[in-house]
Amino acid sequence: MTAKAPITQDVHTIPRHLPDGKPNLVGMTRDQMRDALITAGTPEKQAKMRMGQVWQWVYHWGVRDFDAMTNLSKDYRTMLAETFVIALPEVVTRQVSGDGTRKYLVRIAGGHEVEVVYIPEEDRGTLCISSQVGCTLTCTFCHTGTQKLVRNLTTSEIVGQIMVARDDLGEWPTPGAPKDETRLLSNIVLMGMGEPLYNFENVRDAMKIAMDPHGIQLSRRRITLSTSGVVPEIARTAEEIGCQLAVSFHATTDEVRDVLVPINKRWNISALLDALRSYPKVSNSERITFEYVMLDGVNDSDEDARRLIKLIDGIPAKINLIPFNEWPGAPYRRSSNNRIRKFADIIYKAGYASPIRTPRGEDIMAACGQLKSATERARKSRAQIAQEAGL
């Protein structure tokens, strides 16, 4: 069966420059929005009510025009329009894969760009969002990791990615219309560009906005944060965000993981597993996901599978096996289908779920590990990348 050709659509939008002195309501937490409204002249006794009204218009209804906030007086709407803006990242390009995956290149303050991916499936729609421009971790199998870190994203820029996708999906509810429980965007994974736990406060506040029952209304169980192993922040993730946790594991010895995931040199496998065993949310109903990219001849042997089982003993877990998604200049190759199935079978027989992730969006470089902003790309030759990987 011949795969459908990818559809690429350039989206030309008016750049959303924030007027000097006008705070953006997008990205404000409840407390921040209340304080901002008081500063703008809202009486303190009314501030909580007004904040609740504005909050719902911005985060639940997705309204961008203050005049549409019809339960507020005309004078109050005028004050809001003169004082604040409701601004999202600018969509530069939108690509649609043959399998329905959508990839957005969005521009943020400073002219920087990040990528966001929406993956439709039969029972869910997952949005993969970014937390940094570039990445500081330099994982050698990851295309994003070859791009230098530029800066952390703000809370506004993280929440804005969700709102941009809901715009494109046409999923904002209509005031007065019957409630529709169908969600095209039902899940969020923090698996895009960057290490979320190196931008903890902004990620935390953005996810609290996404989970707010009067806003975007996503359950904490439908949000998964993926970390490469920033050990000191792992417990905080459970305590202050409460979402699901995934770990980019990818190796069963420190020698190999030091190369694949260099943060291992700071917090090795033993330290990471100790933190995961004491993770406050871990249980049979809220298992930790171990992500494991399958690299031919590097980490895919039967011995690796058996070692992985011993390492995670006692941790309620599932193992997501990820066929390596190749990119130009990549120093690795994908393990064969037979090798991946054999690896998965060993893990499954040990009592762990071991789904093999189906690559999505490869034709538009939207698959796991392929995200990279073209404007920030550090152009490296295959030889340079291989040398840095120690190959």
C-alpha positions in Angstrom: 0.0 0.0 0.0 1.5 3.3 -1.1 1.7 5.9 1.7 -0.2 9.2 1.2 2.0 12.1 0.3 2.4 14.6 3.2 0.4 17.8 2.8 2.3 20.9 3.7 0.4 24.2 4.3 2.2 27.4 5.0 0.1 29.5 7.4 0.7 33.2 6.9 -0.5 35.1 10.0 -0.1 38.6 11.3 2.7 38.6 13.8 1.3 39.0 17.3 3.5 41.7 18.7 2.6 42.6 22.2 2.1 46.3 22.7 4.6 47.8 25.1 3.2 47.8 28.6 0.3 45.4 27.9 0.5 42.2 29.9 -0.7 39.0 28.1 -3.6 37.2 29.9 -2.5 33.9 28.4 -0.2 32.2 30.8 -1.5 33.9 33.9 -2.4 31.6 36.8 -5.5 32.4 38.8 -3.6 34.4 41.4 -1.6 36.3 38.8 -4.7 37.2 36.9 -6.5 38.3 40.0 -3.6 40.5 41.0 -3.3 41.9 37.5 -7.0 42.9 37.5 -6.6 44.6 40.9 -3.6 46.5 39.6 -5.8 47.6 36.6 -8.4 49.1 38.9 -10.8 46.2 39.7 -12.0 46.6 43.3 -10.6 43.9 45.6 -14.1 42.7 46.6 -14.9 42.1 42.9 -11.6 40.7 41.8 -12.2 37.0 42.5 -15.5 37.1 40.6 -14.0 39.1 37.7 -11.0 36.9 37.5 -13.3 33.8 37.3 -15.2 35.4 34.4 -12.2 36.5 32.4 -10.5 33.1 33.1 -13.4 31.2 31.6 -13.5 33.4 28.5 -9.8 33.0 27.9 -9.1 29.4 28.9 -12.5 27.6 28.5 -14.1 29.4 25.6 -10.9 30.4 23.8 -12.1 34.0 23.2 -9.6 36.5 21.9 -11.9 39.6 21.6 -12.7 41.4 24.8 -16.0 42.6 23.2 -17.2 39.0 23.1 -17.0 38.7 26.9 -20.7 39.5 27.2 -21.2 38.9 30.9 -18.9 41.9 31.6 -20.1 45.5 31.3 -19.0 47.5 28.3 -16.9 49.8 30.4 -15.1 46.9 32.0 -14.5 45.3 28.6 -13.0 48.6 27.4 -10.7 48.7 30.4 -9.5 45.1 29.7 -8.9 45.9 26.0 -6.9 49.0 26.9 -4.9 47.2 29.6 -4.3 43.6 28.4 -3.8 41.5 25.3 -4.8 37.8 24.6 -1.9 36.6 22.4 -0.7 33.2 21.3 2.5 32.1 19.5 2.4 32.8 15.8 1.9 29.8 13.5 4.6 29.9 10.8 3.9 26.6 9.1 1.5 23.7 9.5 2.2 20.3 8.1 -0.1 17.3 7.9 1.4 13.8 7.5 -0.1 11.1 5.4 -1.1 9.4 8.7 -3.0 12.5 9.9 -0.2 13.8 12.3 0.0 17.6 12.4 3.2 19.5 13.0 3.2 23.2 13.8 6.2 25.5 13.7 5.4 28.3 16.0 7.2 31.6 16.5 7.6 33.1 20.0 9.1 36.3 21.4 12.5 37.1 20.1 11.8 35.4 16.8 12.6 32.0 18.1 10.7 28.9 16.8 9.6 25.6 18.4 7.7 22.6 17.0 4.4 21.2 18.3 2.9 17.9 17.2 -0.7 16.6 17.3 -1.1 12.8 16.9 -4.7 11.6 16.2 -5.5 8.0 17.3 -8.7 6.0 17.5 -9.3 6.5 21.2 -7.4 9.8 21.8 -5.7 12.8 20.4 -2.3 13.6 21.8 -0.5 16.9 21.7 3.3 16.8 22.1 4.5 20.2 23.4 7.9 21.8 23.9 9.2 23.4 27.1 12.5 24.9 25.8 13.9 26.4 22.6 16.5 23.8 21.8 17.8 21.5 24.5 20.8 21.4 26.9 20.9 17.6 27.2 22.7 16.6 23.9 21.2 13.1 23.8 23.1 11.6 20.8 20.1 9.7 19.3 17.8 12.8 19.4 17.7 15.3 16.6 16.5 18.0 19.0 19.5 17.3 21.1 21.8 18.5 18.4 20.3 22.0 18.7 21.8 24.2 21.3 19.6 25.5 24.2 18.5 29.1 23.5 16.1 29.7 26.4 13.2 28.3 28.5 9.7 28.9 27.3 7.4 31.1 29.4 4.2 29.8 30.9 2.3 31.8 28.2 4.3 30.1 25.4 3.7 26.6 26.8 -0.1 27.1 27.3 -0.2 28.9 23.9 0.9 25.7 22.2 -2.2 24.0 23.5 -4.4 26.9 22.5 -2.9 27.0 19.0 -3.7 23.3 18.5 -7.3 23.8 19.7 -7.7 26.6 17.3 -6.6 24.4 14.4 -8.8 21.6 15.5 -11.8 23.9 15.9 -12.3 22.5 19.4 -13.3 25.5 21.5 -16.8 25.1 22.9 -19.5 27.5 21.7 -21.2 29.5 24.4 -24.8 28.4 24.7 -24.4 25.2 22.6 -25.0 21.7 24.1 -22.0 20.3 25.9 -19.9 18.0 23.8 -17.7 15.6 25.7 -15.8 14.5 22.6 -12.2 15.7 22.8 -10.0 15.7 19.8 -7.2 16.9 22.0 -7.5 14.6 25.0 -3.9 14.1 26.1 -0.7 16.2 26.5 2.8 14.8 26.5 5.7 17.0 27.5 8.0 15.2 25.1 8.8 17.9 22.6 11.8 20.2 22.5 13.7 20.6 25.8 13.9 19.0 29.3 10.7 20.0 31.2 12.3 19.7 34.6 14.9 22.3 33.7 12.0 24.7 33.3 10.0 23.5 36.3 8.0 26.5 37.4 6.8 27.5 34.0 5.9 23.9 33.1 4.1 23.5 36.5 2.0 26.7 36.1 1.1 25.9 32.4 -0.1 22.4 33.4 -2.1 23.7 36.3 -3.9 26.0 33.8 -4.4 23.1 31.4 -5.9 21.0 34.3 -8.1 23.7 35.7 -11.7 22.5 35.8 -13.0 25.9 34.6 -10.5 26.2 31.8 -9.0 23.7 29.3 -10.2 20.9 31.6 -7.6 18.1 31.0 -7.3 15.4 33.7 -3.9 15.2 35.4 -3.9 11.5 34.3 -4.0 12.6 30.7 -0.8 14.7 31.0 2.5 12.9 30.9 5.8 14.7 31.6 8.9 13.0 30.2 12.3 13.6 31.9 15.7 12.4 31.0 16.4 12.1 34.7 16.7 15.4 36.6 16.6 13.6 39.9 16.1 16.5 42.3 12.9 17.6 40.5 11.2 14.2 40.2 9.5 14.3 43.6 8.4 17.9 43.0 6.7 16.7 39.8 4.3 14.5 41.8 3.8 17.0 44.6 3.3 20.2 42.6 1.9 19.0 39.2 0.6 15.5 39.9 0.8 14.3 36.3 2.0 11.0 34.9 5.7 10.5 34.7 7.8 9.1 31.8 11.5 8.6 31.9 13.8 8.6 28.9 15.8 5.6 29.9 17.3 4.0 26.8 20.1 2.0 28.3 20.8 -0.6 30.9 24.4 0.3 31.9 25.9 3.6 32.9 28.6 3.1 30.2 26.0 3.2 27.4 23.6 5.7 29.0 26.5 8.1 29.6 26.7 8.3 25.8 23.0 8.2 24.9 21.7 10.4 27.7 24.7 12.4 29.0 22.8 13.7 32.1 23.5 10.2 33.4 27.0 11.4 34.2 25.4 13.6 36.8 22.6 11.3 38.1 23.4 7.8 37.2 21.0 4.9 36.7 21.1 3.9 40.4 20.3 7.5 41.6 17.5 7.8 39.0 15.9 4.5 40.0 16.1 5.4 43.7 14.1 8.6 42.9 11.6 6.6 40.9 11.0 4.0 43.6 10.1 6.8 46.0 8.0 8.7 43.5 4.9 9.8 45.5 2.4 9.0 42.7 3.8 5.6 41.7 1.2 2.7 42.0 -0.2 -0.1 39.9 -2.8 2.3 38.6 -0.3 5.1 37.9 2.7 3.3 36.6 5.9 5.0 35.5 6.6 4.8 31.8 10.1 3.8 30.8 10.9 5.1 27.3 13.4 2.9 25.5 14.6 3.8 21.9 15.7 0.7 20.0 19.2 1.3 18.5 20.7 -1.5 16.3 23.6 -3.1 18.1 23.7 -0.5 20.9 21.1 -1.3 23.4 18.8 -4.0 21.9 20.3 -7.3 22.9 18.5 -10.1 24.9 21.0 -9.3 27.7 19.9 -5.7 27.7 16.2 -6.8 28.0 17.0 -9.1 30.9 19.1 -6.4 32.6 16.3 -3.9 32.2 13.8 -6.2 33.9 16.2 -6.5 36.9 16.8 -2.8 37.1 13.1 -1.8 37.3 12.2 -4.6 39.8 9.8 -3.3 42.4 8.7 -0.2 40.3 5.1 -0.3 38.9 6.1 0.3 35.3 5.5 -0.2 31.6 8.1 0.0 28.9 7.5 1.9 25.7 9.8 0.5 23.0 10.5 3.2 20.4 11.9 2.2 17.0 14.6 4.8 16.3 13.3 7.5 14.1 16.2 8.3 11.8 17.1 11.9 10.8 19.7 13.4 8.4 23.2 12.8 9.9 22.0 10.4 12.6 24.8 8.2 13.9 22.5 5.3 14.7 20.2 2.8 12.9 16.9 1.5 13.9 16.8 -2.1 15.3 15.2 -4.6 13.0 11.5 -5.5 13.6 12.4 -9.0 14.6 14.9 -7.7 17.2 12.4 -5.3 18.6 9.7 -8.0 18.9 12.2 -10.4 20.6 13.2 -7.7 23.1 9.5 -6.9 23.7 8.7 -10.6 24.2 11.3 -11.0 27.0 9.9 -8.0 28.8 6.3 -9.1 28.4 7.0 -12.6 29.7 8.5 -10.9 32.8 5.2 -9.3 33.5 5.6 -5.8 32.1 3.6 -4.2 29.4 5.9 -3.6 26.5 4.1 -1.8 23.7 6.1 -1.0 20.5 5.3 2.6 19.5 4.2 3.0 16.0 6.2 5.7 14.3 4.0 8.7 13.4 4.6 11.6 11.2 8.0 10.4 9.9 7.3 11.9 6.5 7.2 15.4 8.0 10.0 14.8 10.6 7.4 14.9 13.4 8.2 11.5 15.0 9.8 11.0 18.4 13.3 12.5 18.5 13.0 14.3 15.2 11.8 17.8 16.3 14.1 20.6 15.5 13.5 24.2 14.7 15.0 25.0 11.3 15.9 28.6 12.3 17.9 27.4 15.4 19.4 24.4 13.7 23.1 23.8 14.5 24.2 22.4 11.2 26.5 19.5 11.9 27.9 16.8 9.6 27.3 13.1 10.2 31.0 12.8 11.1 30.7 15.6 13.8 27.6 14.0 15.3 29.2 10.5 15.4 32.4 12.0 17.0 30.4 13.6 19.8 28.5 10.3 20.3 31.8 8.6 20.8 31.3 6.3 17.8 
